[in-house]
Amino acid sequence: MTIELNLKKGIELLAQKIKEVRNGSHGASSGEPFYKEVAAKTILRSSLPVVGGAGNSQEWRVTFDKPFTEIPIVSICIYRPSKMLYLWTTYDITVDGFTISTNYAGPDVQIGYFAFVPK
């Protein structure tokens, strides 16, 4: 096989895998979704209720728009302009939401989350 043919075949395989991910399936022939349930959203921290902590070390509760049928896996991303080190913790994950806390609240930030129940 020539280098060009190998490269073309690799690009075609990558394009197929990207298409599968976009369609929410993990195999071209299976067509099964990756998740039983999934939710993703961005919210402002200032819109969340404070449920604990004091001063700069506070805790906020994030509530899902729609409850899950079982406890999901949750990943968060904090969008902030500063390079200052913040420690964020995600805990108390339930079917209704989760709690986050930080060692330094600082200015308002946008929080993105991705929650899912694997298939």
Disulfide bonds with the S-S distance in Angstrom:
none
